[in-house]
Amino acid sequence: MIEWSVVLALVVSFLLCVGLSPMLIPALKRLKFGQSIREEGPSSHQKKQGTPTMGGVMVLLAIAAATIVIALIFSELTIQVWMLLLVLLGFGIIGFLDDFIKVVKKRNLGLTSKQKLVAQLLIAVVFFFVLDAVGLNTEITIPLTTYSLDLGWFYIVLVMLMLVGASNAVNLTDGLDGLLAGTAAVAFGAYAILSWYVGATDVALFSAAVVGAALGFLVFNAHPAKVFMGDTGSLALGGAIAAVAIAVNLELLLIIIGGVFVIETLSVIIQVASFKLRNKRVFKMSPLHHHYELSGWSEWRVVVTFWLAALVFAVLGIYIEVWLG
């Protein structure tokens, strides 16, 4: 049975994001909110200097508007949806401040890591306590097994680790034109299907709205990008996908569905550890997408390959839960 609320959320979010882009992109240009490119990055990226960033604003606006309107129409505006929006917009504000400092204050590092961490943890704690008050299931199930474990109050630690870890992992993936928009659309698409499958239509609606906005943004973000998402979008989407996984009690499945994000993060950890311990690099550059760029792959080839990898991980995650669960 087709859940029209989910379909409409995707379509409306897509149209809103596409509709907002012609207004917001010129505004970002007028405000001179241009991307600052790291000198140590691939030399081919220097031509992207000045491309409007903070485009995540249009993504967040499209998601929030589509989710609230469609959820109201179909009576799906639940506490879970409000908490998902809290994480999305809360992490988005953190990313916005980070981008703003980089662009306006000309400080390429933006907020300090401690400032971001404290803000992220605060949102995670609020998210946990509100959902716990309405009956959050603190039991986690190990994929491919019948084993489950009730974490009790320790579940708050898992929530904090997931929200902070996922937001930063997704942020690391946002390094090439269209890379994050495409992989995020696939990952949220998988969770939209799984949320619908377990009967959480409200979470499916929100996830579908994210898919629509990500695809709408991709219209202007595909190579060569006319606008970048910035931390405004990447931190928000990372936090949101972890929140979705928690809301439908499919926490550990995020490791599989978000496989691309996990691999990107591991490549950074391996690179740093190897350089500190052996004074040698494993990859030509991390995160992993830059390694392939410096190996001679075109940017478009890297992005499409990662999209396909994300699709494989998403299908695998759905298969594990639906057919093997």
VOGU-3710 file (C-alpha; in Angstrom, 3 decimals, decimal comma):
1> miewsvvlal> 0,000/0,000/0,000  1,356/3,410/-1,000  1,685/5,893/1,836  0,761/9,107/0,050  2,038/11,232/2,922  5,534/9,846/2,365  5,393/10,332/-1,401  4,038/13,875/-1,069  6,711/14,795/1,478  9,402/13,773/-1,008
11> vvsfllcvgl> 7,806/15,630/-3,941  7,010/18,811/-2,004  10,465/18,938/-0,435  12,101/18,474/-3,837  10,032/21,245/-5,420  10,645/23,600/-2,502  14,400/23,105/-2,638  14,522/23,573/-6,408  12,251/26,616/-6,101  14,326/28,210/-3,347
21> spmlipalkr> 17,650/27,737/-5,110  17,295/30,466/-7,786  16,571/32,963/-4,992  19,072/31,843/-2,363  22,092/31,152/-4,583  22,229/34,749/-5,962  21,672/36,017/-2,401  24,673/33,997/-1,185  26,723/35,478/-4,034  25,681/39,037/-3,170
31> lkfgqsiree> 26,612/38,448/0,456  29,968/37,067/-0,752  29,427/33,815/1,132  32,015/32,048/-1,008  33,754/28,795/-0,186  37,327/29,019/1,039  39,412/26,171/-0,397  42,207/24,631/1,683  45,635/25,022/0,120  46,578/21,482/1,157
41> gpsshqkkqg> 43,613/20,053/-0,758  43,735/18,751/-4,354  45,010/21,477/-6,677  42,034/20,921/-9,011  39,765/22,276/-6,267  41,308/25,751/-6,303  39,056/26,740/-9,211  36,092/26,236/-6,848  37,280/29,137/-4,697  34,418/31,581/-4,159
51> tptmggvmvl> 31,594/29,183/-5,079  28,621/30,080/-2,822  28,471/27,948/0,307  25,925/27,576/3,138  23,502/26,179/0,576  22,389/23,785/3,282  20,001/26,561/4,337  17,730/25,818/1,371  17,878/22,095/2,141  16,861/22,596/5,771
61> laiaaativi> 14,075/25,033/4,891  12,660/22,616/2,315  12,786/19,658/4,708  11,233/21,543/7,624  8,461/23,139/5,570  7,541/19,950/3,693  7,639/17,818/6,833  5,464/20,140/8,927  2,876/20,855/6,206  2,456/17,257/5,025
71> alifseltiq> 2,566/15,869/8,567  -0,177/18,313/9,606  -2,348/17,335/6,648  -1,994/13,608/7,375  -1,995/13,917/11,197  1,580/12,638/11,458  3,093/15,599/13,336  4,215/13,527/16,314  6,747/14,101/19,090  9,166/11,928/17,091
81> vwmlllvllg> 8,874/14,250/14,097  9,425/17,336/16,251  12,533/15,739/17,759  13,874/14,821/14,326  13,373/18,434/13,289  15,093/19,569/16,493  18,190/17,543/15,633  18,129/18,578/11,971  17,735/22,301/12,657  19,841/22,298/15,831
91> fgiigflddf> 22,805/20,710/14,101  22,084/22,938/11,120  22,447/26,038/13,299  25,781/24,737/14,598  26,905/24,238/11,006  25,586/27,667/10,007  27,614/29,355/12,754  30,655/27,354/11,691  30,213/28,404/8,051  29,478/32,004/9,013
101> ikvvkkrnlg> 32,697/32,294/11,001  34,684/30,781/8,148  33,181/33,050/5,507  32,635/36,345/7,352  35,389/36,192/9,949  37,786/34,629/7,415  38,736/31,903/9,897  38,988/28,717/7,857  38,474/26,468/10,905  35,195/28,075/11,999
111> ltskqklvaq> 33,937/27,021/15,426  36,384/25,172/17,640  35,912/21,418/17,956  35,042/21,867/21,647  32,323/24,414/20,870  30,753/22,142/18,266  30,967/19,098/20,528  29,298/20,813/23,487  26,446/22,089/21,297  25,967/18,693/19,647
121> lliavvfffv> 25,908/16,889/22,985  23,370/19,346/24,375  20,991/18,656/21,485  21,566/14,902/21,852  20,666/15,038/25,552  17,438/16,976/24,874  16,571/14,531/22,074  17,058/11,554/24,411  15,122/12,891/27,386  12,115/14,026/25,355
131> ldavglntei> 11,812/10,704/23,532  12,469/8,797/26,753  9,570/10,665/28,355  7,193/9,335/25,678  8,482/5,756/25,824  11,784/5,459/23,965  12,796/1,822/23,468  16,295/1,467/24,920  16,727/-2,091/23,673  19,041/-2,612/20,711
141> tiplttysld> 19,080/-5,625/18,414  22,196/-6,977/16,748  21,593/-7,287/12,955  21,580/-10,872/11,615  20,986/-12,255/15,113  18,108/-12,665/17,530  20,229/-11,197/20,311  19,069/-7,962/21,912  20,276/-5,924/24,849  18,448/-3,343/26,929
151> lgwfyivlvm> 20,918/-0,541/27,604  18,678/1,277/30,054  20,128/4,644/31,039  23,349/3,795/29,200  21,332/4,294/26,020  21,915/8,036/26,363  25,616/7,384/25,730  24,728/5,558/22,520  22,509/8,473/21,462  25,320/10,975/22,026
161> lmlvgasnav> 27,881/8,831/20,225  25,573/8,266/17,260  24,502/11,878/16,796  27,993/13,320/17,180  29,691/10,522/15,255  27,236/10,508/12,345  27,215/14,298/11,983  30,987/14,398/11,732  31,184/11,349/9,461  28,712/12,885/7,014
171> nltdgldgll> 30,584/16,187/7,255  33,788/14,424/6,150  31,971/13,010/3,119  31,014/16,477/1,877  34,112/17,066/-0,229  33,131/16,689/-3,898  30,353/18,128/-6,060  27,190/16,133/-5,434  28,863/13,487/-3,285  26,991/14,126/-0,054
181> agtaavafga> 23,663/15,052/-1,635  23,600/11,765/-3,557  24,797/9,466/-0,786  22,519/11,131/1,769  19,500/10,740/-0,528  20,228/7,020/-0,841  20,771/6,482/2,899  17,658/8,414/3,918  15,733/6,610/1,190  16,659/3,303/2,799
191> yailswyvga> 15,491/4,522/6,201  12,276/5,883/4,679  11,514/2,382/3,354  12,451/0,702/6,632  10,489/3,230/8,706  7,411/2,534/6,593  8,072/-1,213/6,919  8,100/-1,096/10,739  5,008/1,109/10,812  6,670/4,425/11,693
201> tdvalfsaav> 4,977/6,460/8,964  5,859/9,734/10,670  9,582/8,935/10,552  9,228/7,686/6,968  7,613/11,010/6,050  10,508/12,983/7,523  13,083/10,731/5,843  11,346/11,098/2,487  11,385/14,887/2,884  15,155/14,704/3,340
211> vgaalgflvf> 15,454/12,597/0,184  13,441/15,154/-1,785  15,488/18,106/-0,547  18,786/16,314/-1,177  17,753/15,504/-4,753  16,528/19,069/-5,252  19,849/20,405/-4,025  21,664/17,972/-6,308  20,169/19,788/-9,321  22,458/22,724/-8,482
221> nahpakvfmg> 25,207/20,838/-6,627  26,114/18,224/-9,252  29,458/18,780/-10,970  30,249/21,558/-11,664  28,551/22,772/-8,490  26,814/26,150/-8,470  26,511/26,010/-4,677  27,980/24,009/-1,802  26,052/22,609/1,146  28,590/23,667/3,758
231> dtgslalgga> 28,565/22,523/7,365  25,058/23,996/7,564  23,787/21,032/5,594  26,320/18,287/6,276  26,227/18,450/10,088  22,428/18,640/9,986  22,010/15,630/7,693  24,503/13,588/9,695  22,753/14,252/12,973  19,356/13,655/11,377
241> iaavaiavnl> 20,144/10,229/9,955  21,386/9,055/13,352  18,211/10,447/14,937  16,076/8,564/12,401  17,929/5,314/13,124  17,299/5,818/16,847  13,631/6,761/16,366  12,870/3,446/14,611  15,209/1,329/16,790  17,443/0,389/13,869
251> ellliiiggv> 20,544/1,934/15,409  23,226/-0,588/14,469  21,895/-0,889/10,924  23,214/2,634/10,367  26,722/1,178/10,218  25,654/-0,714/7,082  23,257/1,764/5,476  25,723/4,575/6,143  28,618/2,433/4,943  30,090/5,177/2,768
261> fvietlsvii> 30,167/7,573/5,704  31,790/4,909/7,888  34,479/4,159/5,306  35,234/7,844/4,781  35,677/8,298/8,537  37,830/5,182/8,896  40,093/6,412/6,087  40,781/9,593/8,088  41,399/7,657/11,307  43,742/5,216/9,550
271> qvasfklrnk> 45,606/8,029/7,813  46,159/10,008/11,012  47,110/6,947/13,066  49,532/5,697/10,427  51,229/9,067/10,088  51,579/9,512/13,851  52,792/5,954/14,529  54,861/5,227/11,397  55,302/8,669/9,839  53,799/7,174/6,665
281> rvfkmsplhh> 50,538/7,776/4,866  48,283/4,916/3,768  46,309/7,053/1,332  47,441/9,826/-0,968  44,984/12,028/0,878  42,046/11,486/3,206  39,070/11,299/3,311  39,055/8,434/0,823  37,371/10,324/-2,031  40,465/12,547/-2,319
291> hyelsgwsew> 42,699/9,465/-2,602  40,868/8,415/-5,762  41,012/11,946/-7,135  44,788/12,023/-6,706  44,982/8,554/-8,253  43,753/10,025/-11,528  40,012/9,506/-11,303  37,815/12,356/-12,482  35,658/14,001/-9,835  32,500/12,778/-11,539
301> rvvvtfwlaa> 33,788/9,188/-11,618  34,564/9,260/-7,892  31,138/10,678/-7,053  29,189/8,181/-9,175  31,231/5,279/-7,770  30,466/6,396/-4,214  26,786/6,803/-5,098  26,721/3,213/-6,346  28,511/2,037/-3,208  25,917/3,879/-1,093
311> lvfavlgiyi> 23,142/2,147/-3,055  24,717/-1,270/-2,439  24,970/-0,562/1,305  21,364/0,691/1,387  20,020/-2,388/-0,379  22,081/-4,614/1,914  20,672/-2,864/4,975  17,094/-3,250/3,736  17,716/-6,901/2,863  19,109/-7,652/6,318
321> evwlg> 16,153/-6,065/8,099  13,283/-7,136/5,832  14,295/-10,559/4,577  16,766/-11,755/7,193  15,446/-9,892/10,247
//
